């Protein structure tokens, strides 16, 4: 089965459920190692057709996108040894990169669990983050970001 690696840029986004593109891209990409821990979204994967390594951030809360960064053999080896590049190491950075490729999803429920979890994850990573910064990252109003930060995590 041919792969889609050559068609992807070094930093790419693949929409989840976007016309089947995700299924085609990931048909030849297999998981090598989950980062685990607080970086639940992050993994190292490799294409079974061409051997290309990818660092992948799966962002299903706000953008519904897979964010992929092409990595060299040396970088993949370092990742397997526990030394990961900074690109996707914080959820804030993942959302920043998400904004390069897409617009945040619009939620019918302004206090949807995904928004609450994301706001609290951002605050946990960086306690001094402002409601305005959270609002921009999540694509909500500053007033709603304040509500999300005060809401109890369910």
C-alpha positions in Angstrom: 0.0 0.0 0.0 1.5 3.4 -1.0 1.9 6.0 1.8 1.1 9.7 1.9 4.3 10.8 3.7 5.9 12.5 0.6 2.7 14.6 0.2 2.9 15.9 3.8 4.9 18.9 4.8 7.5 18.6 7.6 4.8 20.1 9.9 1.4 19.0 8.9 -2.2 18.8 10.1 -4.6 16.0 9.2 -8.2 16.6 10.1 -10.0 13.8 12.0 -12.8 12.5 9.8 -11.9 15.0 7.1 -13.2 13.2 4.0 -11.2 10.1 4.9 -7.8 11.7 4.6 -6.9 10.6 8.1 -7.7 7.0 7.2 -5.6 7.2 4.1 -2.6 8.8 5.9 -2.7 6.5 8.9 -3.2 3.3 6.9 0.6 3.0 6.8 1.6 4.8 10.0 1.9 2.7 13.1 2.5 3.7 16.7 6.0 3.1 18.0 5.8 4.7 21.4 3.2 6.8 23.3 4.8 9.5 25.4 2.4 8.8 28.2 2.2 10.7 31.5 0.8 14.2 31.3 1.4 14.3 27.5 -1.5 12.0 26.7 -1.8 13.4 23.2 1.8 12.7 22.1 3.4 9.7 20.3 6.1 8.6 18.0 5.0 6.7 14.9 6.6 5.3 11.8 5.3 4.7 8.3 5.4 1.0 7.4 5.8 1.8 3.7 8.6 4.4 3.6 10.1 4.2 7.1 9.5 7.9 7.8 9.2 8.8 11.5 6.5 11.1 12.8 6.0 12.8 16.1 2.2 13.1 16.3 0.0 15.2 18.6 -3.6 14.0 18.6 -5.8 17.0 19.4 -9.4 15.9 19.5 -10.8 18.5 22.0 -10.6 21.8 20.2 -9.4 21.3 16.6 -10.1 17.7 15.8 -6.7 17.4 14.1 -3.7 15.2 14.1 -0.6 17.4 14.1 2.4 15.7 12.6 6.1 16.7 12.6 8.5 14.7 10.5 11.5 13.5 12.6 14.8 12.1 11.6 16.2 8.7 12.7 18.4 10.4 15.3 15.4 12.3 16.7 13.4 9.1 16.8 16.2 7.4 18.6 16.3 10.2 21.2 12.6 10.0 21.6 12.8 6.2 22.2 15.4 7.0 24.9 13.0 9.4 26.5 14.3 12.7 25.1 11.4 14.3 23.2 11.6 17.6 21.1 9.8 20.5 22.6 7.3 21.0 19.7 4.3 19.3 21.2 5.4 18.9 24.9 2.8 21.3 26.3 -0.9 21.3 25.5 -0.6 25.1 25.1 2.0 24.6 22.3 -0.2 21.9 20.7 -3.1 24.4 20.6 -0.7 27.2 19.3 0.3 24.9 16.4 -3.3 23.9 15.8 -4.1 27.6 15.2 -1.6 27.6 12.3 -3.8 25.0 10.4 -7.4 25.4 11.6 -10.0 27.4 13.5 -11.2 26.0 16.8 -14.4 24.0 16.8 -17.5 25.9 17.9 -19.3 24.2 20.8 -23.0 24.5 21.3 -22.5 24.0 25.0 -20.2 26.8 26.3 -19.3 24.7 29.3 -18.7 21.5 27.4 -16.5 19.0 29.2 -13.8 19.2 26.5 -13.5 23.0 27.0 -13.4 22.7 30.8 -10.7 19.9 30.6 -8.7 22.0 28.2 -8.9 25.2 30.2 -7.8 23.3 33.3 -5.0 21.5 31.5 -3.7 24.9 30.3 -3.9 26.3 33.8 -2.2 23.3 35.3 0.7 23.6 32.8 1.0 27.3 33.3 -0.7 28.6 36.4 -0.3 32.3 35.4 -2.1 31.8 32.1 -4.7 34.5 31.7 -8.4 34.1 30.8 -7.6 36.1 27.6 -4.9 33.6 26.6 -7.2 30.6 27.3 -9.9 32.3 25.3 -7.7 32.7 22.3 -6.4 29.2 22.5 -9.8 27.6 22.8 -11.7 29.9 20.5 -14.1 31.2 23.1 -14.8 34.6 24.6 -12.8 35.9 27.6 -15.9 35.8 29.7 -16.5 32.2 28.9 -12.8 31.3 29.4 -13.2 32.7 33.0 -16.3 30.5 33.5 -14.3 27.5 32.2 -11.4 28.1 34.6 -13.9 28.3 37.5 -15.9 25.2 36.5 -15.4 21.9 38.3 -13.8 19.2 36.2 -16.3 16.4 35.6 
